[in-house]
Amino acid sequence: TGAILDCSEALRLSPGEASDHLMRGVAYMLRGDLDEALVDSIQALQIQPDHPDARRLLAETLAKREAMDTARHSLIQREKKINNIVNGSGNLPGTAFNAEKA
């Protein structure tokens, strides 16, 4: 996005600015690029360890990554259950129905 490009250019010209890392990190997070947001929030904190907004960005980004990892794991488990049911090796949840006996 334009904000990411603008912040990247500002960092190229003045690489030691915590606020530019923070702004680019926020733009990355809003775009869903959580890994990039993490990098920028950490870089901002390396420059200014007591920066409250950078700490908040890091915490929010880590929380979003954790939520996505949990959702991804849950989706994989559901897919395995569906495959077991479809392949006849599992019962339908909440019933005594077994595909092999039908």
Residue pairs with C-beta under 8 A, 6 or more apart in sequence:
1 27
1 31
3 23
3 24
3 27
4 24
4 27
4 28
4 31
7 20
7 21
7 23
7 24
7 27
8 24
10 17
10 20
11 17
11 20
11 21
11 24
14 20
16 47
17 47
18 43
18 44
18 45
18 47
18 48
18 51
18 54
19 44
21 40
21 41
21 43
21 44
21 47
21 54
22 40
22 41
22 44
22 51
22 53
22 54
22 57
24 40
25 36
25 37
25 38
25 39
25 40
25 41
25 44
25 54
25 57
25 61
26 37
26 57
28 34
28 36
28 37
28 40
29 37
29 57
29 60
29 61
29 64
34 61
34 64
34 65
34 68
37 57
37 61
38 58
38 61
38 62
38 65
40 57
41 54
41 57
41 58
41 61
42 58
44 51
44 54
44 57
45 51
45 54
45 55
45 58
48 54
81 90
81 93
84 90
85 91
85 92
85 99
86 99
88 98
88 99
88 100
89 100
90 99
91 97
91 98
92 98
92 99
